[in-house]
Structure formats: C-alpha cells, structure tokens
Amino acid sequence: MSEALLLGQRIDVIERGYEYLLAYAAQGRQDDAGTELRDTLARMHEALTGMQGSLRAAFADAPVPTGTRDFTDAVERDVLVARGAIGLVLGRERIASLLVDNFNASVHVRALLTDLFLVEQALKSPARG
C-alpha cells in the first residue's frame, strides 16, 4: 500500500472521528456510557500514532518546494499535541459532552484538522515536475 493511500486512510479516520465528536458534544451528556465515543477516540489516537513519518513519506517522491518541510514539521507537531489531547480525554473515567466540546474547540485540534484538509487536497493534486 502506498504511503499516500495509507496517509489518506488515517486522515479519513480523523475527519470522521471529529464529525462524531461534534455530534457527541451537542448531546449534553454527563458520561459516555452506551456510546461509541471511546472507540472513536481510540481509532483517532491510533491513526495519529501511525501518522508520524508517513506524512514525509507520502510526499517523498515529489519535488520539495521551499517551505514544504517546514509545513510537514508543523503538522507532525500538531499530530503530537492532538494525540496527547485525545489521550487526556480517554484517561477520564467519564467523558461528558462539555469535555469533548472543549477538545473540539482546542486550537491544536483545529490546526491539525486544517493541516489535514490541506494535505488531503495536496495528495489529490499531482506535483509539478
């Protein structure tokens, strides 16, 4: 499986998970009993864990314009921070909607999502030779 395809699958897990988290946050729940929240967060955490290095590998065959490596470095830092935030949430005994709402609003999580939207679109567009 190509690195770009694998990275695309990881991005899809993150994006679908975030959509679930938005819906969960709107429910006003006091705990996560009977929900898919922990499974969703665990899948997101795993996708981010495996993302380390796959970003660079996905773009390895393309010419690297100035600044691209700076961007991939920043995305990898965002991956680490968002993964840590997911770990923090998963470590709670009960996960209320308000906690998830605050996670969703985190500037680090939003930065990662924006990064991944950009990466996803860049992967769909061929590199200039």
C-alpha positions as CSV (number, residue, x, y, z in Angstrom):
1,M,0.0,0.0,0.0
2,S,1.4,3.4,-0.9
3,E,2.2,5.9,1.8
4,A,-0.1,8.4,0.3
5,L,-3.0,6.0,0.4
6,L,-2.2,5.0,4.0
7,L,-2.0,8.6,5.0
8,G,-5.3,9.3,3.2
9,Q,-6.9,6.5,5.3
10,R,-5.5,7.9,8.5
11,I,-6.8,11.4,7.6
12,D,-10.3,9.8,6.9
13,V,-10.3,8.3,10.4
14,I,-9.5,11.6,12.0
15,E,-12.1,13.5,9.9
16,R,-14.9,11.0,10.5
17,G,-14.0,10.9,14.2
18,Y,-14.1,14.6,14.5
19,E,-17.6,14.7,13.0
20,Y,-18.7,12.1,15.6
21,L,-17.2,14.3,18.3
22,L,-19.1,17.3,17.2
23,A,-22.4,15.4,17.4
24,Y,-21.4,14.0,20.8
25,A,-20.6,17.4,22.2
26,A,-24.0,18.7,21.2
27,Q,-25.8,16.0,23.2
28,G,-25.3,17.4,26.7
29,R,-24.2,14.1,28.1
30,Q,-22.7,13.7,31.6
31,D,-20.9,10.4,30.6
32,D,-20.1,8.3,27.7
33,A,-21.8,5.1,28.8
34,G,-23.5,3.3,25.9
35,T,-21.8,5.4,23.2
36,E,-19.1,4.8,20.6
37,L,-17.1,7.7,22.0
38,R,-14.2,5.7,23.4
39,D,-13.9,3.5,20.3
40,T,-13.9,6.6,18.1
41,L,-11.3,8.3,20.2
42,A,-9.1,5.2,20.3
43,R,-9.3,4.9,16.5
44,M,-8.3,8.6,16.1
45,H,-5.4,8.1,18.6
46,E,-4.2,5.0,16.7
47,A,-4.4,6.9,13.3
48,L,-2.4,9.8,14.8
49,T,0.2,7.4,16.3
50,G,0.8,5.8,12.9
51,M,0.9,9.2,11.2
52,Q,4.4,10.0,12.5
53,G,6.7,10.0,9.5
54,S,4.0,8.9,7.0
55,L,3.4,12.5,6.0
56,R,7.0,12.9,4.9
57,A,7.0,9.6,3.2
58,A,3.8,10.4,1.3
59,F,5.5,13.4,-0.3
60,A,8.9,11.8,-0.6
61,D,8.7,11.2,-4.4
62,A,7.6,14.7,-5.2
63,P,9.9,17.7,-5.7
64,V,10.0,19.6,-2.4
65,P,9.5,23.3,-2.8
66,T,10.9,25.7,-0.2
67,G,8.8,25.6,3.0
68,T,7.3,22.2,2.4
69,R,9.5,20.6,5.1
70,D,8.7,23.4,7.5
71,F,5.0,22.6,6.9
72,T,5.4,18.9,7.4
73,D,7.4,19.6,10.6
74,A,4.5,21.8,11.9
75,V,1.9,19.1,11.0
76,E,3.8,16.5,12.9
77,R,3.9,18.7,16.0
78,D,0.2,19.2,15.6
79,V,-0.2,15.4,15.4
80,L,1.7,15.0,18.7
81,V,-0.3,17.6,20.5
82,A,-3.7,16.4,19.3
83,R,-2.8,12.8,20.1
84,G,-1.9,13.9,23.6
85,A,-5.2,15.7,24.0
86,I,-7.0,12.6,22.9
87,G,-5.0,10.6,25.5
88,L,-6.1,13.1,28.1
89,V,-9.7,12.7,27.3
90,L,-9.5,8.9,27.1
91,G,-7.9,8.9,30.5
92,R,-11.1,10.2,32.2
93,E,-13.4,7.8,33.9
94,R,-16.5,9.5,32.4
95,I,-16.4,11.7,29.4
96,A,-19.0,14.4,29.4
97,S,-20.1,16.4,26.3
98,L,-18.6,19.5,27.7
99,L,-15.1,17.9,27.9
100,V,-15.5,16.8,24.2
101,D,-16.7,20.3,23.3
102,N,-13.6,21.8,24.8
103,F,-11.5,19.2,23.0
104,N,-13.2,20.1,19.7
105,A,-12.5,23.8,20.3
106,S,-8.9,23.3,21.1
107,V,-6.7,25.4,18.8
108,H,-4.4,22.5,18.5
109,V,-7.1,20.1,17.2
110,R,-8.4,22.7,14.8
111,A,-4.9,23.4,13.5
112,L,-4.4,19.7,12.9
113,L,-7.8,19.4,11.0
114,T,-7.0,22.3,8.9
115,D,-3.5,20.9,8.2
116,L,-5.0,17.5,7.2
117,F,-7.6,19.2,4.9
118,L,-4.7,20.9,3.1
119,V,-2.6,17.7,3.0
120,E,-5.6,15.7,1.7
121,Q,-6.1,18.1,-1.2
122,A,-2.4,18.3,-2.0
123,L,-2.3,14.5,-2.2
124,K,-5.1,14.6,-4.8
125,S,-3.3,17.1,-7.0
126,P,-0.2,15.9,-8.9
127,A,3.1,17.6,-8.0
128,R,4.8,19.8,-10.5
129,G,7.7,18.1,-12.2
